[in-house]
């Protein structure tokens, strides 16, 4: 990934967020920060197993993150919790950030169509 290359495209974010908005996500297990610096400390639990949330992807040129916010809240008013941060500097040359985000969501959440 070159220095001038964006970590994730606006098109991917728009498309993926449209897809994510069609589902409610249930945490498969307790979820802790995926970006904690000091692994010896006790990280604060972000989500409890079974908690239902909506997900959204956000990004800048140097990072991407997946935020979870309460299922019943409106995104514009929700504080949200960042469940994974991916920094440009941490991405390996041939690593696909889109795949990394999708695998994380599939491994950590059960998706249910909205309205079911």
N, C-alpha and C positions, 0 to 999 in steps of 0.2 A: 504494500500500500504506500503510495508516494505521499509526500508531505502535503501536497496541494489537493489530494483526493479526499473527498468527504467520506466520513465514516459510514454513512448510510444515505441513500438518495431520498429526496422529498417524495418522489413517486412511490417508493416502497413504503414510506411512512404513511402516506395518505391511503394507499391501497390496504395495507395491513391494519390500520386503525379502523377503516370501514369494515373489514372482516371481523375484527375483534369486537366491534360494537354490536354485532349480531349474537353475541354470547354472554353468558354469565359464567364466571370461572370460580371453581371451588378448590381451595388449597388442598393438595393431596396429603400434606404434612405441615407441621409448624414451619414457618418460613422466617429465616434470619437474614440479616444483610449479607449480600454477596460481594461486598466491596470493603469489608471491615479490614482495617490496617493491622490491628493488634489482635491476633487470633487467641491470645491467652486470656483476654478480657471476656467477660460475660456479655455477649451482644444482646441488645434488646430484641425480643421477638417482634417481628413485623406483623405476621398474620398467624392465626391459630388454624390448626387442621380443621377442615370443614367450613372455614369462613368463606362467604360468597362475596366476590368482588368483580368490578369491571377493570379491564386493563387498557392501557394506552402506551404507545411508544413515542418517545420524544428524543430529539437529537440536536446536536450542534456539529460543527466541523470536527471537534475533537473528542466527543463522547456520544454515547447512546444509552438510553435507560428505558426500563419498563416500569411504569407506575401502576399501582393498584389503588383503587378507591372504592369505598363502600358501595355495594350493589344498588342501594336505593338513592344514593346522592347524585346530584347533577354535577358533571365534570367541572363546570366553570366555578362551582362553589365548593368543590371538594378539595381538601388538603392533599390527600393521596400519600402513599408510601412508596418509595423507590425500592423495588424488590431486586433489581439487578442494574448495575452500572457497568458499562463496557467502555474503556478508554482506548483511544486510537493507539497510544503508545504500547498497549498491551496486546494488540492484535498481531498475530504472526503473519508473515508475508502472504501465504496462500490461504489464510483462514477467511471464511465467508461469514461476515457479521450477521446477515439475515438468517443463515442456518443456525448460528449460535443462539439467537433470540428465539427462533421457532422451537429449537430443542429444549431450551429452558422452559418455555411456556408449556410444552407437551409433558415434560418431566414433572413439573411442579403443580400443574393445575388440571382439573377435569373441566371440560367445557360443556355447557348445556345451552342449547338454542334459547334465545329470549322468547318468552311466552310459553315455555313448556313447564 
